[in-house]
Amino acid sequence: MQAVFAEDAGLELQICATATDALATVSRGGIDLVLLDLGLPDMDGEELLGRLLSLDAARGVPVIVVTADADVDTRRRVLERGAAQALAKPFDVPALRRAVIASLGTRSLNAGADQRT
């Protein structure tokens, strides 16, 4: 993700290696978008999705799921649970960028604002 968004001015990435780190980061607030990989070492990614979406600090924050599980049922489940989008890995970089731009709404990449993904 760092390489994909390296040239986007004003975009600050917060990288979390575990679900525990992600919950703590999102709980502090100020996050505009979450890119969630379902394959985590300390918690099921779908469980984390539900926990993230229940946080007050994450209210209205879109979550894009990125997963190696290309199964249609997995995609359907995460979308039903509240994910804004679900992308299968390996993902197409332009498609990922379009998904991020669409999820950020009026805020766009290279806008120079302090946006954290």
Protein Blocks (a to p, Z undefined) as FASTA:
>chain_A
ZZmmmmmghiacdddfbfklmmmmmmngoiabdcddfbdfkbcfklmmmmmmmpmklgoi
acddddfblcfklmmmmmmnopabdcdddddfklmmmmmmmmnomacghklpacdZZ
